[in-house]
Amino acid sequence: MKLLNTKWQILRKRSIAPNIKEMDIYAPKIAKVAKPGQFVIVMVDEYGERIPLTLVDWNSSEGWIRIVFAEVGVSTMKLGFLNSGESIYYVLGPLGVPTHIDKFGTVIVVGGGVAIAAAYPIAKAFKEVGNKVISIIGAKTSNLLIYEEKMQSVSDELYISTDDGSRGYKGFTSHVLENLLESGLRPSVIWMVGPAVMMKICSDIAKKYNVKAIASLNPIMVCGMGMCGACRVKVAGKIRFTCFEGPEFDAVNVDWDELLLRLKMYKEEEQLSLKLFLGKVMRNGYNG
């Protein structure tokens, strides 16, 4: 029988939307020093890849951290198969530079898809120091919309969009953002996290209206410590490493086209790996 590391035991797991899971993990050292905007590297098993997941919440006295993830590839599906009481092979963190939290005035927080959960601790921290927080969250359809109540609890105003119009505004978060800025609203800063395409469009809108914007980037990442170079992005013409210089950068200066190309680099390999994994699960079930 394989011994598991109880240090990273799963204390609680629940499904919050189709193929989206929320998980509390016992990681007292990480919980003690975690800050908004940081992330962890997770290895589901000793042969698994290292996947970066944003810290959504944590409790230093109880020693747990919370992550939210979508089951889209082999590693996230393996993670989703684990249940309360089981343990994850390895969790490293907290990593990345924490969000610069200050009293700016009015802050717009934009979260898209599963990354709405990542926007929550940022919005909460901005609210706690006295900012007016206007949040915009969006998903493809209403049943994929997560953390609505949590975002409402830390926002002065909350706007919701869905691609199909099943909840809130019919369209994208970028449409809501542009409508707000077009109406004359001028926030001190726009903070965004979500699909790269969403953040690219939102950064173009911020530039159009001359508003400072910060994006939390999600490039391919392996080591999480700046050694492999996989997470490199170009910002203001210079190569930056997301894992230890980010994940947040001035959105207007990000080379979004290059980032989008890099995110597609291993699509074929990922699809093949997923096909083989699902075939194995269908034949034999999942046994770790």
N, C-alpha and C positions, 0 to 999 in steps of 0.2 A: 504494500500500500504506500502510495506516495505521500510524504509528509508535506503539509502546507504551512506557509508562514503566517501564523495567526496575527502577526503585527498588522497585516493588511487584510484583515477579515472584513467581509461584507456584513454590515450591521443591519442594513435595510435596503430593499430594492423594490421599486414599483414601476409600473408602466404608466406614463403620463400622456401618451399619444401613440398611435400606431407606429411600431418599430422605434419608439423613443423611450429610453429608460432613465430613471433617476436612481442613483446609488449612493449610499452613505458607507464610507470605508473607515475602519479604525486605523488612523495614522496620526498619533498624538504629536510627534515632532513637527510634522507639517502643519497641523492645525494650530500649533502654538505660535507660529510665525507667519502664517499666510496673510496675504493682503489682496485687495481687489485688483483684478487685472492679471494675476499670476495664473500659472498652469502647472500641471503635473505630467510626467511621462509614466505611462502604464504599460507593463508587460503582463499579459494574461497568463502565459505559461513560459517555461524556460526556453522554448523554441520560438516564441512569438515575437512579432515586431514591436518596436517601441512607438506608442501612439500618444500624441499630446492631447490633453483634455483640460479645458479651462476649469478652474475652481469656481464653483457656483455658490458654495456656502461652507462654513466650518464652525466648529465649536471647540475652543481651546480647553475648556474645563472638562468636557466629556471626551475630547480626543478624536473627533471624527471630522472628515472632510466629505463634501458632496460633489458629485460629478453628474452631468447629464450628457447622454450620447445617443446618436442615431445609429441603428444597426444597418450599416451600408456596405461593409466589407467583411473580410474574414475575421480580423481581430476584434472589431466591435460586435460581430455576431457571437464570437466565442465569449466575450465579456458579458453579453446579454444572456448567455446560457447559464452563467453562474448564479447561484441563489444565496439568500441570507444564510450566514453560518459558514459558507465556504470562503476561501481566501484567494486573493490575487497574488500571482507570483512575485511581482515587484512594483513598487510605486516610488517614483523619485520626484522630489520637489520641496518647497515651491520654487518654480523656475520663472524667469522673466522679470522685467522691471515692473514694479507695481504702477498702477494708474496714478498720475499726478492729481491728487484730490485737493481742491482749494475752493474757496468761496469766490466763484467767478461772477455770479449773478444769475443769469438764465442759461441753462444747459439743456440741449436737446440730445436725447439718447435714442439711437436707432438700433433695433435688434431684428434680425431676420431668421426665420426657421428655427432650427434647434439652438441657434446662438442667442435666442431671446434669453435663455437661461444664463448665458455668460454676461448679458447686459444687466441682469438684475443686481449683482453686488456693486456694480459701478453706479447705477442709478441710486441705489440705497446709500452709498457713501457720499455722493454729491448732495443728496437730500439732507443727510445728517449734519453736514457742515453749513447748511443754511442756503443752498442754492434753490432757485425755482427750477424744478425738473419737469421737462416736457418729454414724454416718451412716445416713440412710434414703434409699434411692433407689427410684424406681418408674417404670413405663412401662405402656402399654396391654397389651402382650404381650411375651414373652421376646425375640423377635427385634428389638424396638425398644429393648431395654435396652442402654445404652452405658456405657462407662467403669467397668464393674464392677471389673475388676482394679486400675485406677488408684485408685478410691475405697477398695478394700480395703487398698491399700498405705499409705494415709495415715489409716486409721481403726483405733481400738482395737476397735470393734464395727461391723459392717455389717449392716443389715437391708434386705431386698429385697421389694418388692411388685409384683405385676402385676394389672391389672384382671381378667384371665381366669384367674389362678392358674397360668399356665404356668411361672412361676418365682417361688419364694419364697412370701410371704403372698398369699392371694387377697383383693384389695381395694386400697385406696389408701394412699399414704404417710401421710395424715392418720389412718387407722385405726391404723397402726403407732405413730405418735407418741402418740396418745391411750392406747394400750395401755401404752406405756412410762411415761407420766406417771401413769396410773392405778395402776401397780404400785409407785409411790412414788419413782421417779426424779425428781430435781429438778436439772436442769442450770442452769448460770449464765446461759446464753443459748441460744436457738434461732435458727439462721440458715437462711433458706429462699430458694429460687429455683426458679421453674417456672411453670406456668400460673397465671394470676391466681386462678382458682377454687380451685385447690389451696392457694395461699398464704392466701386469705381464710379457708378452713376451718381451716388450721393456726394462723392468728392467733387465731381464736375459741377454739381448744383451749388455746393459750398463755394467753389471758386467763382462761379458766376455771380454770386451775391456777396462775395468778399467776406466770407465768414470762416473763421479758423475751424478746421476739422481734424479729428484724430481717428485713425482706423486701427483696429486690432486685427492683425494679419494672421492668416492661416495657411502658410506655405507647407510644402513637404518638409517633414522634420524627422531626424533619426536620433542623433545623440542627445540633443537638448542642452549641450554645453559648449557649442561653438567650435567643435573639433572637426566634424564631418563636412560642414559647409553646405549641407543639403537645403537648409532653410534660408539661404541667401536671397535677398531682394535688393532691388535698386531704388534708392531714395535720394532725390536731389542729385542724381548722377553718380552716386557713390554706392558701393556694395556694402550692405549692412546685413548682420546676422540676427534673424528674428528671435532666436532662442535666448540670447543674453543681452542684445541691444533693444529688443522689442518685448512683447509683440506689438506695441503701439507705436505708430509713426505718424508724422504729419501727412494726412491723406492726400493733400494736393500734390505733394512731391513724390508720391509712390509711382513707380513705373508699372501701372496696372496691366498693360498689355503683356509685358514680360512675365509678370506673376501669373496671369491667366494661362499663358503658354506652358509655364513650368508645372502648373497644377495638372496639366493634361499629359505629362510626360510618361506616366506609367499606367494609363487607362487600360490598355490592352492586357498588360500583365495582371492588373488588379481584377479585371473581368474574368480572365482565365483562372486565376487563383480562386475566385469566388465560385465559379462553375464547378471546379474540382472539389472544393470543400462541400458545397451543397449536395453534390452527387454522393460523396462519402457519407454525409449525414443521412441522406435518404436511404442509403443501402444498409448502414450499420447503426444509425442513431449517433448521438453525440456523447462521447465518454471522456472528454478532456484531451 
